[in-house]
Amino acid sequence: MEEQKKTLLYYLTDRRSKWSYLLYLVLISPLFWYVYYKQSPIEKGNYTIAYARKMYWPIISYKRIEYDYTVKGKNYEATNIYALDPEIKIPARYLVQFSLEDTSFSTIYPNIPVPDSIKEAPPEGWKELPKWAKIK
C-alpha cells in the first residue's frame, strides 16, 4: 500500500505525462459534475415570489441579480446570472422557481414580473406556472 501511495504521489507531483493529466481529470471530475448538477435548470419545482433587491455586474462575468424568497416560512437569499438584454427594475417582485429537493436552489425569471394584485404566494408555492405568468 505504501508503494502505491508513493507511485501515485510521484505521478501527481513530479512526473508530467499524459497519465498525470488524466489522473487530475479523474480527481476533479466529481467537482465538475456537482457544479453542473447544481447549476443546471430546475426540472421539477414550484413557483413563488422573489424580491429582487440588487443587481450588479462583476468585471469578468454576466450581470447578477440578488433576491430573496420564502418557502414554508423559511427565507432564502440567492444570486442568479442575468444575461438578457432588457433592463429590469430593482427593487421589484419577480417569479422564481425553486427545487423541491433543495429549496435553497432556485432560478429567477426577471422577465416575469409579479402583478401588484398578487399579494403573496402560497406557503409551498404554486405547483404550476400561474396563469398570469404564462408567456404569450
Disulfide bonds with the S-S distance in Angstrom:
none
